[in-house]
């Protein structure tokens, strides 16, 4: 298995599940967007722990983005049916009360909204991957020693 795939799957699981159920559980709802950043940080942490050398920022961003893609897919698969079944009646009722008439159905609005939400999860998870790499990706002890001092024609030591 690719060494970025396992951290991305685990981080994406956090991103997708918690982002999808945030509207159902009030305490999770308070932290709506933080789950995607946490998933990216977790993916970067797991990737850094498995890497034998310091992790470049680009790799941290990549593993965070992969976690976001996995999380976005999970989010759409879980959230969209819940939103369509639970939220459609409420949304239609609110639109009817307010007198707003949309030229398209609320279903299209829910689908587009969930896809935009999935893209936002990818962006925030990428940010989480960068943050996680900055925090956890450097401490591998393989730094390069500084060059020895040069004597440029001065008195010898």
N, C-alpha and C positions, 0 to 999 in steps of 0.2 A: 504494500500500500504506500502511495506517495506520502512523504513525510509532512506535507502540508495538508493533506486530505483529512487525516484523523483529527487534528486540532480544529480544522474548519468545520467538520461535521459536529463535533462537540460544541463549539462556539455557536454554530448555526442552530443547533437544537435549543440553546438558551434564547437566542434571538427570536426564533420563530414561535416557540411555544408561549413564552411570556408576552411577546408582542401581540399574539393572536388572542390570548385570553385576558388581556388587560382591561377590556371593557366589561368583563364578567365579574371580576374580583376587585372590589374597590381599593384595597391596599396596593395591589399591583398597578391599578390605574393611576395612582399618584406618581408613579415612576415611568410613565409611558415610553419615552424615547431612550431612557437610560439602559434598557435591556439590550438594545442593539450595540451600544458602546461597550457594555460589560461583556457581551458575547465576543466582540472583536478583541478586547483586552485578554479574555480567557484564551482565545485561539492563539494570540501572540505569545502568551505565557507558556502554553503547552508546546508551541513550536520552538520557543527559545530553550525550554528545558530539554528537548530532544535533539537540539542542534549542538554539535561538538565545537562550534566556533561562534563568535559574536554574530548576531542576526542583523543584516542591513535593514534600513528603514523600508526599502522597497519590498523586501520579503515579508516584513511585518504588515505592510499595507496590503500585500497580495493575500496573505492568509486571513486578514480581517475582511477583505472583500469577498473571498470565497465563503467565509462564515456568513456574510451578509446575503450572498446568493442562496445558500442553503436555507438560511433563516427566512428569506423572502419567499421561497417556495413553500416552506412549512406554513408561513403566515397566510399566504393566499389559500392554501388547501384547508386550513383550519378556520380562518376568519371569514372567508367569503360565504360559505354555507350558513354559518351562524348569523352573519349580518343579513343575508338574504332572507332567512327564515324569521329571525327575531326583529330585525330592524326595518324591514320593508313596510310592515303594517304601521309602525310608529311614524316612519318618515312620510308615508302616504297620508296618514291622518293629519300630520302637522302641515303638510303642503296644502291639503284641502282646506284646513282652517284658516290658513294665511291667504288663500286665494291665488296662490302661485300655480301656474300651469306650465309644466315643462314640455318642450317639444320632443322629448325623448322619455323613455321609461326610467323609473328609479333604479331598475336593475342595472341598466347601463352605467348609471351614476355610481352605484356600489362597486361594480367591476372595475371601472376606471379608478375610483378612489383606492381600492385595494392594490391595484397595480402601482399607483403612485406611492402608496405606503411601502410597498416592497422595494421600490427604488430608493426611497428614503432610508430603509433599513440597510441597504448595501452601502450607501454613503456614510451613514453613522458607524457601521461596523468597520469600514475602512479606517475611519478616524480612530476607532477603538484599537485597531491593529497597530496603528502608528503610535498611539499612546502606550500601548502594552510593550511595544518594541523599545520605546524610549526608557521605560521603567525596567523591564526585565531582560532585554536583549543584549546587554553589554558585558555582563559579568562572567566571562568565560576564561579570563586569565591568559589570553593569547596575544597580549598587546606587544607591539614591536618596541624594542629597547631604543632609547634615543641614541643618536650617533655620538661617538667619542668627541671630546673637545679638540679643536684644531689649533695647531701652533702656527701662526701666520708671521713668521720672521722675528718674533719677539725673543726675549731671553728664554732659554731652555728651562724646563722644570726638573 
